[in-house]
Amino acid sequence: MSTSRTALLVAALLTLLALPSGALRAETLVFDGADVLPASGPRVPGARIVVRDGRIAEVGPADDVSVPGDARVLDMRGKVIVPGLVDTHSHLGVYPRPSVPAHADGNETTAPV
């Protein structure tokens, strides 16, 4: 799976986790080992993110963030996560395959204003 596709899947997962806590079953998840790009501050390599009841509870270096006993741990090594990123519209240059005219809508191609 390509890095951009994986990043999109992780972003989609975190978007789902941003839903009101009643929208998902109560569960504690740990995303372990990903490089985290926080909204403020430097990149955190090999980080750990704890999500409780659909909300981000803790983010930091794996050595500083403990894994709750009831957590389901997801191995995210080699992935990049931007916690809390909710993007309703973007142009990431992601084009579907096969490359046929019907799928050529990845970016706007008309003249700019």
trRosetta pair geometry for C-beta under 8 A, 3 or more apart (Angstrom, degrees):
i j d omega theta_ij theta_ji phi_ij phi_ji
1 5 5.3 -119 179 87 90 122
1 6 5.3 109 122 -61 116 95
1 9 8.0 -19 171 1 144 142
2 5 4.5 90 61 9 87 105
2 6 6.8 -154 93 -6 44 87
3 6 5.7 -57 -147 38 30 111
3 7 6.2 32 154 -21 66 106
3 80 7.7 45 -175 10 100 110
4 7 5.6 -51 -146 36 32 113
4 8 6.4 34 154 -20 64 104
4 92 6.6 160 -167 149 118 122
4 93 7.8 -72 -154 81 160 89
4 94 6.0 -168 140 -91 126 102
5 8 5.7 -53 -151 35 32 112
5 9 6.5 32 151 -18 65 104
5 94 7.3 127 -83 -137 68 123
6 9 5.7 -54 -149 36 33 111
6 10 6.4 31 153 -17 66 105
6 79 5.7 -123 147 -118 123 97
7 10 5.8 -54 -147 38 31 110
7 11 6.2 33 153 -20 65 106
7 79 7.2 165 -83 -163 60 82
7 80 5.5 -5 -106 64 106 98
8 11 5.6 -53 -145 37 32 112
8 12 6.3 34 154 -21 65 104
8 92 7.1 -179 -80 70 113 165
8 94 6.6 40 -58 -84 151 163
9 12 5.6 -52 -148 35 32 112
9 13 6.4 35 152 -20 64 103
10 13 5.6 -51 -150 34 33 114
10 14 6.4 29 154 -14 66 105
10 31 8.0 95 -149 -143 110 143
10 34 7.5 134 -144 -125 153 155
10 76 7.3 86 -114 -140 131 120
10 79 5.8 136 -61 175 150 129
10 80 7.4 166 64 79 155 50
10 81 5.4 -112 158 -100 135 82
11 14 5.9 -56 -147 40 31 107
11 15 6.3 38 151 -25 64 104
11 81 8.0 172 -72 -139 59 61
11 82 6.7 11 -101 46 96 99
11 85 5.6 -53 -138 88 99 120
11 87 7.1 -17 174 25 134 109
12 15 5.5 -50 -149 32 32 116
12 16 6.6 35 151 -18 63 101
13 16 5.7 -53 -155 34 33 111
13 17 6.5 31 149 -18 65 106
14 17 5.3 -51 -147 37 38 115
14 18 6.6 47 150 -29 64 99
14 81 6.8 129 -53 -159 142 102
14 82 7.6 -168 64 75 164 60
14 83 6.6 -148 -151 -132 143 43
14 84 7.0 -88 162 -42 123 18
14 85 6.4 61 96 48 135 78
15 18 5.6 -51 -156 24 34 116
15 85 7.5 -58 -68 95 85 66
15 86 5.3 116 -119 -114 90 78
16 19 6.0 -25 -174 -9 46 113
16 24 7.1 97 152 -70 92 130
17 24 7.0 -26 -117 -6 51 162
17 29 7.5 -99 -111 45 135 140
17 51 5.4 -42 -165 -160 141 149
17 54 5.2 -175 -165 -153 60 59
17 55 7.4 173 158 -70 90 21
17 56 7.4 85 129 -52 126 75
18 54 7.4 179 -70 168 5 90
18 55 7.8 74 -121 -107 44 58
18 84 6.8 104 -93 -134 122 55
18 86 5.7 -92 62 -70 169 123
19 23 3.8 -73 137 67 127 149
19 24 6.2 119 71 -21 117 99
19 54 5.9 -72 69 -169 73 136
20 23 5.1 104 64 -14 73 105
20 54 7.2 48 125 110 22 150
21 24 7.0 -76 -162 50 40 84
21 26 7.2 37 172 -95 102 77
21 53 4.3 16 -147 154 121 102
21 54 4.5 178 -113 47 57 121
21 55 6.3 -42 -78 -24 103 104
23 54 6.7 109 58 -122 87 162
24 27 7.1 -81 140 25 107 104
24 53 7.7 154 80 -172 99 45
24 54 4.6 143 45 -79 122 118
26 53 5.0 -16 -131 -105 78 87
27 53 7.3 137 39 -83 40 39
27 72 6.6 -10 174 9 115 118
28 50 6.9 -12 -170 -170 97 91
28 51 7.0 161 -155 85 48 54
28 52 5.1 -7 -107 -106 86 73
28 53 7.8 -12 -76 -27 64 57
28 68 5.2 -51 152 70 156 138
28 70 5.3 90 35 95 129 91
28 71 4.3 -81 116 -97 106 72
28 72 7.1 147 87 13 60 69
29 50 7.6 157 85 -157 50 44
29 51 4.5 -6 59 58 96 106
29 71 6.4 120 -128 -160 10 90
29 72 5.5 -29 -111 65 66 90
29 73 8.0 144 -166 -94 55 26
29 74 6.4 7 -172 -5 101 114
30 48 6.2 -13 -171 -168 101 98
30 49 7.0 157 -156 79 50 51
30 50 5.5 -16 -103 -102 80 66
30 51 7.6 -171 -77 21 32 73
30 67 5.2 -13 -81 -128 170 92
30 68 7.4 178 -55 30 118 80
30 71 4.5 51 -19 163 109 140
30 72 7.2 -178 23 83 76 41
30 73 4.6 -22 68 -110 111 69
30 74 6.8 176 85 23 54 70
31 34 5.8 -18 149 6 106 126
31 48 7.1 158 81 -157 57 46
31 49 4.3 2 50 52 105 105
31 51 7.3 50 -12 -10 98 110
31 74 5.4 -22 -108 68 57 108
31 76 4.8 28 -178 -20 86 147
31 81 6.1 75 135 -55 150 165
32 48 5.3 4 -115 -114 67 87
32 62 6.6 72 -154 -114 83 117
32 67 7.5 -5 -83 -89 128 120
32 73 5.4 7 -9 -168 134 100
32 74 6.6 159 18 73 81 49
32 75 6.0 -41 72 -108 99 43
32 76 6.0 147 63 22 40 90
32 77 7.7 -19 112 -43 72 78
33 46 5.6 -30 -144 -142 54 64
33 47 7.6 114 -153 55 3 39
33 48 7.5 35 -31 -80 40 70
33 62 6.8 24 -77 -71 52 139
33 75 6.1 5 32 -160 137 63
33 76 5.2 166 67 66 82 68
33 77 3.8 -40 139 -69 137 75
33 78 7.8 10 130 4 111 56
33 79 7.9 82 99 37 84 89
34 46 7.8 140 65 -119 19 20
34 47 6.1 -42 76 56 68 86
34 49 7.4 -22 47 -1 118 111
34 76 3.6 -35 -50 124 102 123
34 77 7.1 -129 -72 -81 47 23
34 78 7.9 -55 -113 56 63 33
34 79 4.5 -46 -117 81 105 90
34 80 6.3 152 -179 -107 102 16
34 81 4.6 62 125 -4 150 108
35 43 6.0 0 179 -179 104 108
35 44 7.0 162 -161 82 54 50
35 45 5.0 -20 -111 -116 91 57
35 46 7.1 5 -82 -26 61 38
35 47 6.8 89 -138 8 23 99
35 79 7.4 -166 28 95 73 43
35 80 5.0 -27 71 -108 97 74
35 81 7.5 162 81 23 46 68
36 43 7.1 155 79 -162 49 57
36 44 4.4 -9 58 58 101 104
36 47 3.9 -41 -2 42 119 155
36 49 6.7 138 -95 -55 136 110
36 59 6.1 176 178 -172 163 115
36 80 7.7 157 -92 -161 24 58
36 81 5.3 -26 -109 71 72 92
36 82 7.6 138 -163 -95 62 31
36 83 6.4 13 -157 -22 113 103
37 43 5.7 -25 -98 -109 69 79
37 80 6.4 27 -13 -179 109 103
37 81 7.3 -175 24 88 74 42
37 82 4.8 -28 70 -97 102 82
38 41 4.9 8 74 59 130 102
38 42 7.9 37 39 68 104 25
38 44 6.6 52 -21 -7 106 113
38 59 6.6 141 -93 123 112 144
38 82 7.9 163 -94 -147 17 60
38 83 6.4 -7 -111 37 66 109
39 82 7.8 89 -64 -175 67 89
39 83 7.6 -92 -21 73 89 84
39 84 6.7 -42 -37 69 122 126
41 44 7.7 25 120 -45 116 100
44 47 4.1 63 117 -71 113 127
44 59 7.4 140 47 157 159 95
44 60 6.7 -125 -158 -153 156 32
44 61 6.0 -133 -167 -70 109 65
46 61 7.0 33 92 -148 87 73
46 62 5.5 -68 144 -5 90 119
46 77 7.6 11 -115 -113 75 83
47 59 6.5 18 169 -174 131 78
47 60 6.4 -172 -150 113 98 17
47 61 6.0 -79 -112 -100 68 32
47 62 6.3 176 -155 -44 21 73
47 65 7.7 49 -176 18 72 138
47 81 7.7 -118 70 52 120 113
48 58 7.8 3 109 111 91 98
48 59 7.6 -178 90 -143 51 42
48 60 6.6 -17 57 68 83 60
48 61 7.3 29 15 136 89 21
48 62 4.4 105 -31 -105 111 64
48 65 4.2 -160 80 76 120 127
48 67 7.3 -102 -165 -72 143 82
49 56 6.4 -51 -171 -137 106 99
49 58 7.3 171 -153 90 42 57
49 59 5.0 1 -109 -105 80 82
49 65 7.8 7 -78 140 18 166
49 81 6.5 -93 -16 107 147 155
49 83 6.0 179 -122 -91 137 120
50 56 7.6 107 80 -162 53 56
50 57 4.7 -56 103 65 99 105
50 58 4.3 21 39 49 113 96
50 59 7.7 -144 25 -63 68 46
50 65 6.2 -159 -21 176 110 121
50 67 7.6 180 -93 -120 109 46
50 68 6.6 98 -145 -9 129 106
50 71 7.0 -77 -134 -108 92 143
51 54 6.9 7 169 -128 106 10
51 55 6.7 166 -158 78 74 26
51 56 5.6 -42 -102 -96 79 48
51 57 6.4 157 -117 4 21 88
52 55 6.2 -28 70 62 67 81
52 57 4.4 43 9 -43 106 137
52 68 7.7 65 -85 -2 109 159
56 59 6.4 0 178 -42 120 107
56 83 5.4 87 -114 -171 158 119
56 84 6.2 -76 1 -59 147 92
58 65 5.2 160 132 -135 121 116
59 65 7.2 -48 -165 -79 11 153
59 83 5.5 -83 -87 -36 150 165
60 64 4.6 -73 130 85 130 118
60 65 4.6 148 60 -44 98 112
61 64 4.7 72 64 13 87 107
61 65 7.0 162 77 -1 40 93
62 65 6.4 -73 -133 48 29 92
67 71 5.4 -124 -177 52 83 141
67 73 6.2 -6 -145 -84 136 119
68 71 4.4 111 65 -33 86 108
76 79 4.4 -81 -179 47 84 126
76 81 6.7 1 170 -34 151 122
82 85 4.0 43 104 -31 110 135
87 90 4.9 11 153 -31 133 122
91 106 7.2 105 -151 152 85 71
91 107 4.9 77 -157 -110 127 90
91 108 7.4 -78 -90 6 147 83
93 106 6.6 59 -144 153 31 129
93 107 6.9 -1 -93 -48 57 125
94 106 6.4 -166 75 -143 44 117
95 99 6.7 37 139 -106 127 91
95 103 6.7 101 -176 141 85 107
95 104 7.8 8 -143 -116 117 44
95 106 4.3 -64 -89 -58 81 150
96 103 4.6 -111 64 -158 106 133
96 106 7.8 -173 2 -72 69 106
97 103 7.8 163 -80 131 9 169
98 103 7.3 154 83 17 51 148
99 103 6.6 -120 -133 76 35 123
99 104 7.8 68 -168 -79 72 83
100 103 5.5 80 58 16 70 102
100 104 7.6 -112 104 -33 37 92
101 104 5.3 -40 -151 -2 41 126
103 106 7.7 30 153 -40 75 93
